[in-house]
Amino acid sequence: MIRTDTDRGSPRLRCRARPWRLHSESIEPTLAPPVMDSRIVDKVARFPTGPGVYTFLDAAGEALYVGKAADLRARVRSYLRDGGDGRFQMRFLAHEATDVEFVATATEQEALLLENTVIKKRQPRYNLKLKDDKAFLLLRLDRREAWPWFRLVRRRQDDGAQYFGPFASAKAVRRTLRLLHKIVPLRDCTDSVFDNRTRPCIKHQIGRCPAPCVGLVSREAYDALLDHAVRILRGEVGGVLTDLRQRMAGAIESLEFERAQALKEQMQALQLVAEPQAVVADAGDEDSLGLHRAGDEVAVAFLAFRGGALESCRRFSFRSELPDDLLVGELLGRFYEGDRFVPGTVLVPVLPAETTIIGTWLELKRGGRVELHVPQRGEKRRHLELAQQNAALADAMAADAEARRRAGAERLARLLDLPEPPQRLHCLDVSTMQGTNTVASRVCFVSGEPAKAQYRRFRISAANAGDDFAAMEEAVRRSLQLCLERDDEDLPDLLVVDGGQGQLAAAVRAVADLGLGDEVPLCGLAKSRLRGIGDARSESGERIFAPGRESAVPLPAQAPETLLVAGLRDEAHRFAITYHRARRGRIGSELDDVPGIGPTRRRAILRHFGSLSALRAAALADIEAMPGLPKPVAKAVFDALRAGGGPAR
């Protein structure tokens, strides 16, 4: 509130503070509810339900967001709800993400460690944590010291010492060190304290230290204690846990619940620190090849470990009747072709048939020794099992995806009254900007998978460039003519056009002109749109139009047939947009190719006429009238623009 104070003869403004209240309804953003790409929705339904790390990718393949989960499917599925998982930046993630990938891990702790590795390597845009170079805690033990002890460090060095970890919980590892010293008494004081002791400290009196500082233990006995501690840190904690459980049960029976709770926390800390570290092990570079076979269906997972950390996971699915030893040899040849990095160790499920030949070839590429190894135990075996697990998951996802595509084709056939499920689908889309640089694309899916060799793109003629329906009619006609004229192309089982009744009617005219009315089934696909105002706003959903039907048929959300045609339409849109942007990017080159036109003169011409469209529409006399432009050059510009406006493929 503002008041005027005139007590001293001159007005003054006195401001009394009043708290401001922001009403959420007045500042609510008007962004449409985020909707994930249909390919992501379809993929997430086939994610495993175990722990792992997921990565959202944009159209360029760059990481947008990396996260971990105890249940990959449930966690990533939470992003698909209206509003995502509640975090504001997820709204923008939904608009930008076009794909999602995952790596399965054996435990939740491994997922946390792998998330750290992936975030630091890929620097995803929407992650707010772990982008610094801070590392998880390690335990360092140098047996070459006079009296070794466990130090907490964050960097592994090639110094000959033993390293344990990393450990995701700093609190747990410190608590476990205290517990470890109860079980295995060892020194834990710094060198400066150790070197200046003249009598044992209190830790020796309570049994936590053997007092090597004053010579109360021999080096042989101390080494035996170190060996016991190392075995515990490597996971051999069965006896210790059994003793703790018995003590906890005794405490419960005697109603000493606080002591029982303390023993329980000690057990949890010991289990957490002793949990096997499959993701980050001893420093070194190695690759692990996982193989899963179901008849002639093969799934492969290729894990790359760099500096002891899992850096990447690639999966492949294909058909092959080769035996495993021959198949592994073929895969290694493909994986390391070109200038791919070859590590010193390659873990495989079986040795390749020509082990010597392949090993020699890899060593020549690396310029050093390469070990092809089938591990049977230890950390390397765990790395191989992790690759095998991811290969099995890839196989399950591929099988599920094929079933979904088959179900989508069958349900689409029933919806459109087709005699049989369509296997070859074409989709056409037109892209333009105010009638300029109008182009069209055709994409082809066979059995639900993109057949990119059958993709085509067209430059729409100037006569049809400003009319969406005429442009679609031209695109459909030219696409079908290619199928009739070329031996390597077949007519589609179903032709989908991006649009509603108008685009579908244009496609029907083109099919009729070619005399293919009974051979090429048609339909139109209209995108989901927002309708209504305010609270009454709702989405129309995807709609499909068929010839002879007055109204559109709504498609159920996330149904197999919806995912199939929506994925086909989205791919056609992407292909058309890419070509249209490329055409717009070449606007300047149309003038640059004209003799007598350089960068300076091109800018002057476009500045004089305002745009390339205005220059195209200008008469020869108008171009010749431009100051500073010679008439022969003006005539060349006029002829070049007229020549470039015709149809092209």
C-alpha positions in Angstrom: 0.0 0.0 0.0 1.3 3.5 -0.9 0.5 6.5 1.4 1.4 10.2 1.2 3.1 11.6 4.3 2.9 15.4 4.6 3.9 15.8 8.3 7.0 17.7 7.5 5.6 19.9 4.8 6.7 17.9 1.8 5.0 14.9 0.5 6.8 11.6 0.8 6.0 8.2 -0.4 5.8 5.6 2.3 5.6 2.0 1.1 4.2 -0.7 3.4 5.3 -4.1 2.3 2.5 -6.6 1.6 3.3 -10.2 0.6 2.7 -11.0 -3.0 0.6 -14.1 -3.8 1.1 -15.9 -7.1 -2.0 -17.6 -8.3 -1.1 -20.7 -10.2 -4.1 -20.3 -12.5 -2.8 -17.0 -13.7 0.6 -18.1 -14.6 -0.1 -21.7 -15.7 1.9 -22.3 -18.9 -0.2 -22.8 -22.0 2.0 -25.6 -23.3 0.1 -28.6 -24.6 0.4 -31.7 -22.5 3.6 -33.5 -23.5 3.1 -36.6 -25.6 6.1 -39.0 -26.1 7.0 -40.2 -29.6 5.0 -43.3 -30.5 8.2 -45.2 -31.1 9.2 -44.6 -27.5 5.8 -45.7 -26.2 6.0 -49.0 -28.2 9.6 -49.6 -27.0 9.0 -49.0 -23.3 6.2 -51.6 -23.3 9.0 -54.2 -24.0 11.5 -53.0 -21.4 12.6 -55.4 -18.7 11.3 -55.1 -15.1 14.8 -55.3 -13.5 17.3 -52.7 -12.6 19.3 -50.7 -15.1 20.0 -47.3 -16.8 17.9 -45.6 -19.5 18.8 -42.8 -21.9 16.4 -40.6 -23.8 17.8 -39.5 -27.2 16.9 -36.7 -29.6 16.6 -36.9 -33.4 20.3 -36.5 -33.8 21.1 -39.3 -31.3 22.3 -37.0 -28.6 21.5 -37.8 -25.0 18.8 -35.7 -23.5 18.4 -37.4 -20.1 20.0 -40.4 -18.3 18.4 -42.1 -15.3 18.6 -45.2 -13.3 15.7 -47.4 -12.1 15.1 -50.4 -9.9 12.3 -51.3 -12.4 13.2 -50.0 -15.9 9.7 -50.6 -17.4 7.8 -48.9 -14.6 10.2 -46.0 -14.2 10.3 -45.1 -17.9 6.6 -45.7 -18.3 6.0 -42.9 -15.7 7.3 -40.4 -18.3 4.5 -41.4 -20.6 1.7 -40.1 -18.3 0.2 -36.7 -18.8 2.6 -34.2 -17.3 5.4 -36.8 -17.2 6.7 -37.6 -13.7 6.0 -34.2 -12.4 9.3 -32.5 -13.0 9.0 -29.4 -15.1 11.9 -30.1 -17.5 10.3 -33.4 -18.4 7.6 -31.5 -20.3 10.3 -30.3 -22.8 11.9 -33.8 -22.8 8.7 -35.2 -24.0 8.7 -32.8 -27.0 12.3 -33.5 -28.0 12.9 -37.2 -27.3 12.6 -39.5 -30.3 14.1 -42.7 -28.9 15.0 -44.4 -25.6 17.6 -47.0 -24.9 18.6 -49.0 -21.8 21.3 -51.1 -20.3 20.2 -53.8 -17.8 22.4 -54.3 -14.7 22.5 -57.0 -12.1 21.8 -54.8 -9.0 20.5 -51.3 -8.2 23.9 -50.3 -7.0 25.4 -51.2 -10.4 22.7 -49.0 -12.0 23.7 -46.0 -9.8 27.4 -46.5 -10.7 26.6 -46.9 -14.4 24.4 -43.8 -14.4 27.3 -41.8 -13.1 29.6 -43.1 -15.8 27.1 -42.4 -18.6 26.2 -38.9 -17.4 29.9 -37.9 -17.2 30.6 -39.3 -20.7 27.5 -38.1 -22.6 26.7 -34.9 -20.6 22.9 -35.1 -21.2 21.1 -31.7 -21.4 18.5 -32.3 -18.8 20.5 -34.0 -16.0 21.3 -31.6 -13.2 23.5 -33.9 -11.1 26.7 -35.8 -11.6 28.0 -33.6 -14.4 31.2 -32.7 -12.5 34.3 -34.9 -12.4 33.7 -36.1 -8.8 34.0 -39.8 -8.5 32.7 -42.4 -6.1 34.7 -43.5 -3.2 37.4 -46.3 -3.5 39.3 -48.1 -0.9 43.1 -48.2 -1.5 45.5 -50.8 0.0 49.2 -50.8 -0.8 50.7 -54.0 0.4 54.2 -52.6 -0.2 54.0 -50.2 2.7 55.6 -51.2 6.0 52.2 -51.4 7.7 49.4 -51.2 5.1 46.0 -49.7 5.9 42.8 -48.9 4.0 42.6 -45.3 2.7 39.5 -43.7 1.2 40.3 -42.1 -2.2 38.3 -41.0 -5.3 40.8 -41.6 -8.0 42.2 -44.9 -9.2 45.9 -44.7 -10.2 48.2 -47.1 -11.9 50.5 -47.3 -8.9 50.5 -51.0 -8.1 48.1 -50.7 -5.2 44.9 -52.7 -4.7 41.6 -50.8 -5.2 38.2 -51.9 -4.0 35.0 -50.3 -5.3 33.8 -47.8 -6.3 31.1 -47.6 -3.6 27.9 -45.7 -4.2 27.3 -44.9 -0.6 30.0 -43.0 1.2 28.2 -43.3 4.5 27.9 -47.1 4.1 31.5 -47.6 3.3 32.7 -45.6 6.3 30.3 -47.5 8.6 31.5 -50.8 7.1 35.1 -49.8 7.7 34.3 -49.3 11.3 32.6 -52.7 11.4 35.5 -54.3 9.5 37.9 -53.1 12.2 35.7 -54.8 14.8 36.0 -58.1 13.0 39.6 -57.7 11.7 41.7 -55.3 13.8 43.9 -53.1 11.6 45.5 -49.7 11.9 43.5 -46.8 10.6 45.6 -43.9 11.7 47.6 -41.6 9.4 51.3 -41.9 8.9 52.1 -38.9 11.0 50.2 -40.2 14.0 51.6 -43.8 13.4 55.2 -42.6 13.3 54.9 -40.6 16.6 53.2 -43.2 18.8 55.2 -44.4 21.9 52.4 -46.5 23.5 49.2 -48.2 22.2 46.1 -46.1 21.7 42.7 -46.8 23.1 41.7 -48.7 19.9 44.2 -51.4 20.8 42.7 -51.6 24.3 39.2 -52.2 22.9 40.4 -54.7 20.3 40.2 -52.5 17.1 43.9 -52.3 16.3 46.8 -54.8 16.8 49.2 -51.9 17.6 51.8 -52.3 14.9 53.0 -48.8 15.8 54.8 -50.1 18.9 55.6 -53.6 17.6 52.9 -55.6 19.3 52.2 -57.7 16.1 54.5 -59.3 13.6 54.2 -58.6 9.9 53.2 -62.2 9.1 50.3 -62.0 11.6 49.3 -58.5 10.2 49.4 -59.9 6.6 47.0 -62.6 7.7 44.6 -60.0 9.1 44.9 -58.1 5.8 44.0 -61.2 3.8 40.9 -61.7 5.9 39.8 -58.1 5.4 40.4 -58.3 1.6 38.2 -61.5 1.4 35.4 -59.7 3.2 35.6 -56.7 0.8 35.5 -59.1 -2.1 32.2 -60.5 -1.0 33.1 -63.4 1.3 30.9 -62.2 4.1 28.8 -65.3 4.7 30.3 -66.2 8.1 30.3 -62.6 9.3 26.7 -62.1 8.3 25.7 -65.4 10.0 27.3 -64.2 13.3 25.6 -60.8 13.0 22.2 -62.4 12.4 22.6 -64.7 15.5 23.5 -61.7 17.6 20.6 -59.7 16.3 18.2 -62.6 17.0 19.6 -62.8 20.6 19.1 -59.1 21.0 15.5 -59.3 19.9 14.8 -62.2 22.3 16.2 -60.2 25.2 14.1 -57.2 24.1 17.2 -55.1 23.3 15.7 -53.5 20.2 18.1 -50.6 19.9 21.0 -53.0 19.9 19.2 -55.2 17.3 18.6 -52.2 15.1 22.3 -51.3 15.3 23.3 -54.8 14.3 20.8 -54.7 11.4 22.3 -51.5 10.1 25.8 -53.1 10.4 24.5 -56.0 8.3 23.0 -53.7 5.7 26.2 -51.7 5.4 28.3 -54.8 5.1 26.0 -56.2 2.3 26.1 -52.9 0.5 29.8 -52.6 0.4 30.5 -56.3 -0.3 28.0 -56.3 -3.2 29.8 -57.4 -6.4 30.8 -54.4 -8.6 30.0 -55.7 -12.1 29.8 -52.3 -13.8 33.1 -50.8 -12.5 35.9 -53.2 -11.8 39.6 -53.2 -12.1 40.8 -50.4 -14.3 41.4 -51.5 -17.9 39.8 -51.7 -21.4 37.9 -54.7 -22.5 34.9 -55.6 -24.6 32.3 -58.2 -23.8 30.2 -60.0 -26.5 26.9 -61.6 -25.4 25.0 -64.0 -27.6 21.4 -65.3 -27.3 19.9 -67.7 -29.8 16.4 -69.0 -30.3 16.5 -71.2 -33.4 17.8 -69.1 -36.2 16.8 -65.9 -34.4 20.0 -64.3 -32.9 20.4 -61.4 -30.5 23.7 -59.9 -29.7 24.8 -57.4 -27.1 28.2 -55.7 -27.3 29.4 -54.0 -24.1 32.5 -51.8 -24.1 34.4 -51.2 -20.8 36.9 -48.4 -20.8 39.1 -47.6 -17.8 37.1 -50.2 -15.9 33.7 -48.5 -16.5 30.9 -49.6 -18.8 30.9 -47.0 -21.5 28.4 -48.3 -24.1 26.0 -51.1 -25.0 25.0 -51.9 -28.5 22.4 -54.5 -29.4 21.6 -56.3 -32.7 19.0 -58.8 -33.8 19.1 -60.9 -37.0 18.7 -64.4 -38.4 21.5 -66.8 -38.9 22.0 -70.6 -39.0 25.7 -70.4 -38.4 27.1 -72.3 -35.4 28.1 -70.1 -32.5 31.9 -70.4 -33.1 31.5 -69.3 -36.8 29.0 -66.6 -35.8 31.4 -65.1 -33.1 34.1 -64.9 -35.7 31.8 -63.1 -38.2 30.7 -60.7 -35.4 34.2 -59.8 -34.3 35.1 -59.0 -38.0 32.1 -56.7 -38.2 32.6 -55.1 -34.8 36.2 -54.1 -35.4 36.2 -53.3 -39.0 37.6 -49.9 -40.1 39.3 -47.8 -37.5 37.4 -49.2 -34.5 39.4 -49.3 -31.2 40.5 -52.8 -30.2 41.0 -53.3 -26.4 43.5 -55.7 -24.9 40.8 -58.2 -23.8 37.8 -59.4 -25.7 35.4 -61.6 -23.7 33.3 -64.0 -25.8 30.9 -66.9 -25.0 32.8 -69.3 -27.2 36.1 -69.0 -29.0 35.8 -68.3 -32.7 36.4 -71.1 -35.2 39.6 -69.5 -36.5 40.9 -68.2 -33.2 44.5 -67.8 -34.4 43.6 -65.9 -37.6 41.2 -63.6 -35.8 43.5 -63.0 -32.9 46.4 -62.1 -35.2 44.2 -59.7 -37.1 43.0 -58.0 -33.9 46.6 -57.7 -32.7 47.7 -56.1 -36.0 44.8 -53.6 -35.6 45.7 -52.8 -32.0 49.4 -52.9 -32.4 49.8 -55.0 -29.3 48.6 -58.2 -27.6 44.9 -59.0 -27.7 43.4 -61.8 -25.5 40.3 -63.6 -26.8 38.9 -65.1 -23.5 36.0 -67.2 -22.3 36.0 -66.4 -18.6 34.8 -69.0 -16.1 34.8 -67.0 -12.9 35.6 -63.6 -11.3 34.8 -60.1 -12.6 35.4 -61.0 -16.2 32.8 -63.7 -16.0 30.3 -61.2 -14.5 31.0 -58.9 -17.4 30.2 -61.6 -19.9 27.1 -62.6 -18.0 25.9 -59.0 -18.1 26.4 -59.0 -21.9 24.5 -62.3 -22.1 21.7 -60.8 -20.0 21.4 -57.8 -22.3 21.4 -60.0 -25.4 18.5 -62.1 -23.9 16.6 -58.9 -23.2 17.2 -57.7 -26.8 15.8 -61.0 -28.1 12.7 -60.7 -25.9 12.1 -57.2 -27.1 12.6 -58.1 -30.7 10.1 -61.0 -30.4 7.6 -58.9 -28.7 8.0 -56.1 -31.2 7.4 -58.5 -34.1 4.3 -59.8 -32.4 3.0 -56.3 -32.0 3.7 -55.4 -35.6 1.9 -58.5 -36.8 -1.1 -57.7 -34.5 -1.1 -54.1 -35.8 -1.3 -55.3 -39.4 -4.1 -57.7 -38.7 -6.2 -55.2 -36.8 -5.6 -52.6 -39.5 -6.9 -55.1 -42.1 -10.1 -55.6 -40.1 -10.5 -51.8 -39.7 -10.2 -51.1 -43.4 -11.9 -54.3 -44.7 -8.7 -55.5 -46.4 -8.6 -59.1 -47.6 -5.4 -59.8 -45.7 -3.0 -58.0 -43.4 -0.9 -55.4 -45.3 2.8 -56.2 -45.3 4.1 -53.4 -47.6 2.9 -50.0 -46.6 3.7 -46.7 -48.3 3.1 -43.3 -46.7 3.3 -39.9 -48.5 3.7 -36.5 -46.9 4.0 -33.0 -48.5 6.2 -30.3 -46.9 6.0 -26.7 -48.0 6.4 -23.1 -46.6 3.9 -20.7 -48.1 4.0 -22.5 -51.3 7.8 -22.4 -51.8 10.2 -25.2 -52.2 7.3 -27.7 -52.0 8.5 -31.3 -51.7 7.0 -34.7 -51.0 8.3 -37.9 -49.5 7.4 -41.5 -49.7 8.5 -44.0 -47.1 8.0 -47.8 -47.1 7.6 -50.2 -44.3 7.8 -53.9 -44.9 6.5 -56.2 -42.1 6.5 -53.1 -39.8 10.1 -52.3 -40.4 11.5 -49.4 -42.5 12.7 -50.4 -45.9 14.9 -47.4 -46.6 16.0 -48.6 -50.1 12.4 -47.9 -51.1 12.3 -44.3 -49.8 11.7 -41.7 -52.4 11.4 -37.9 -52.5 9.9 -35.6 -55.1 10.2 -31.9 -56.0 6.6 -30.7 -56.6 6.1 -28.7 -59.8 5.5 -25.0 -59.6 2.0 -25.4 -60.9 1.0 -27.5 -57.9 3.4 -26.1 -55.3 0.8 -23.7 -53.7 -2.0 -26.2 -53.5 -1.7 -28.9 -50.8 -4.3 -31.2 -52.5 -2.8 -30.9 -55.9 0.7 -31.4 -54.5 -0.5 -34.7 -52.8 -2.1 -35.8 -56.0 1.1 -35.3 -58.0 3.1 -37.1 -55.3 0.8 -40.1 -55.3 0.8 -40.3 -59.1 4.5 -40.1 -59.4 5.1 -42.6 -56.6 2.8 -45.2 -58.1 4.3 -44.6 -61.6 7.7 -45.5 -60.2 6.2 -48.8 -58.8 4.9 -49.6 -62.3 8.0 -48.6 -64.2 10.8 -50.0 -62.1 11.5 -53.7 -61.6 12.9 -53.2 -58.1 9.7 -51.6 -56.7 6.3 -53.2 -56.0 2.9 -51.6 -55.5 2.0 -51.2 -51.8 -0.5 -53.4 -50.0 -1.8 -50.2 -48.4 -1.0 -46.5 -49.3 -1.4 -44.0 -46.5 -1.5 -40.3 -47.0 -0.8 -37.8 -44.3 -4.0 -35.8 -44.0 -7.8 -35.9 -43.9 -10.6 -36.1 -46.5 -9.0 -33.6 -48.9 -5.6 -35.3 -49.1 -7.4 -38.7 -49.4 -9.6 -37.5 -52.2 -6.5 -36.2 -54.1 -4.9 -39.7 -53.7 -8.1 -41.4 -55.0 -8.0 -39.2 -58.1 -4.3 -40.1 -58.8 -5.0 -43.8 -58.3 -8.0 -43.6 -60.7 -6.0 -41.8 -63.3 -3.5 -44.6 -63.4 -6.2 -47.3 -63.5 -5.2 -48.8 -60.2 -8.5 -48.3 -58.3 -8.9 -52.0 -57.3 -5.2 -52.7 -56.8 -4.1 -50.1 -54.3 -6.0 -49.7 -51.1 -5.9 -46.2 -49.6 -6.5 -44.4 -46.4 -5.7 -41.0 -44.8 -4.3 -40.5 -41.3 -5.0 -37.3 -39.4 -3.0 -36.3 -36.4 -4.5 -35.8 -33.0 -5.5 -32.2 -32.3 -6.6 -30.2 -29.3 -10.2 -29.1 -29.4 -12.2 -26.8 -27.1 -11.2 -23.9 -24.8 -10.0 -23.9 -21.2 -11.0 -26.8 -19.1 -13.1 -28.2 -22.0 -10.0 -28.8 -24.1 -9.4 -32.3 -25.2 -7.5 -34.3 -27.7 -9.3 -35.7 -30.8 -6.9 -38.7 -31.0 -5.4 -40.2 -34.2 -8.1 -40.6 -36.9 -8.1 -42.7 -40.0 -10.1 -41.9 -43.2 -11.2 -44.5 -45.7 -12.7 -44.0 -49.2 -16.4 -44.2 -49.2 -16.8 -43.4 -45.5 -18.2 -40.0 -44.5 -16.6 -39.8 -41.1 -13.2 -40.6 -39.7 -12.6 -43.7 -37.6 -10.9 -42.9 -34.3 -7.9 -45.1 -33.5 -7.4 -46.3 -29.9 -4.5 -44.8 -28.1 -1.4 -47.0 -27.9 -3.1 -49.8 -29.8 -0.9 -51.9 -32.2 -2.6 -50.6 -35.3 -2.2 -47.0 -34.1 1.5 -47.4 -33.3 2.0 -49.0 -36.7 0.4 -46.2 -38.9 1.6 -43.4 -36.6 5.2 -44.6 -36.8 4.8 -44.8 -40.6 3.4 -41.3 -40.8 6.0 -39.8 -38.4 8.8 -41.3 -40.5 7.3 -39.9 -43.7 7.0 -36.5 -42.0 10.7 -36.7 -40.9 11.9 -37.6 -44.3 9.9 -34.8 -46.0 11.0 -32.2 -43.5 14.6 -33.1 -43.9 14.4 -32.8 -47.7 12.5 -29.5 -47.4 15.1 -28.0 -45.1 17.8 -29.1 -47.4 16.0 -27.4 -50.3 15.6 -24.2 -48.3 19.3 -24.3 -47.4 20.2 -24.4 -51.1 18.3 -21.2 -51.9 21.5 -19.2 -52.3 23.1 -21.7 -54.6 20.5 -21.2 -57.3 21.8 -17.7 -57.7 25.4 -18.6 -57.0 25.5 -20.9 -60.0 24.5 -18.1 -62.3 27.5 -16.6 -64.2 28.3 -13.2 -62.8 26.6 -13.7 -59.4 28.8 -13.8 -56.4 28.0 -13.5 -52.7 27.9 -9.7 -52.7 25.7 -9.4 -55.8 23.4 -12.2 -54.6 22.8 -10.4 -51.3 22.1 -7.1 -53.2 19.6 -8.8 -55.4 17.7 -10.5 -52.6 17.8 -7.2 -50.6 16.3 -5.4 -53.6 13.5 -7.8 -54.2 12.9 -8.8 -50.6 12.8 -12.6 -51.1 13.5 -15.3 -53.6 9.8 -15.8 -54.2 9.4 -12.1 -55.2 12.4 -12.5 -57.5 10.8 -15.6 -59.1 7.6 -13.6 -59.7 9.5 -10.6 -61.2 9.4 -9.9 -64.9 12.6 -9.7 -66.9 12.2 -6.0 -67.2 12.0 -5.6 -63.4 15.2 -7.6 -62.9 17.0 -5.6 -65.7 15.9 -2.4 -64.0 17.8 -3.2 -60.8 20.6 -0.6 -60.3 24.1 -2.0 -60.8 23.0 -5.3 -62.4 24.2 -5.8 -66.0 21.4 -6.8 -68.5 23.2 -10.1 -69.5 23.4 -11.1 -65.8 19.8 -10.1 -65.2 18.8 -12.3 -68.2 20.8 -15.2 -66.8 19.1 -14.8 -63.4 15.7 -14.8 -65.0 16.4 -17.9 -67.1 18.0 -19.8 -64.1 15.0 -19.2 -61.9 12.5 -20.3 -64.5 14.5 -23.4 -65.3 14.7 -24.3 -61.6 11.0 -24.1 -60.9 9.9 -27.3 -62.8 9.3 -30.7 -61.5 12.2 -32.9 -60.4 12.6 -36.1 -58.6 
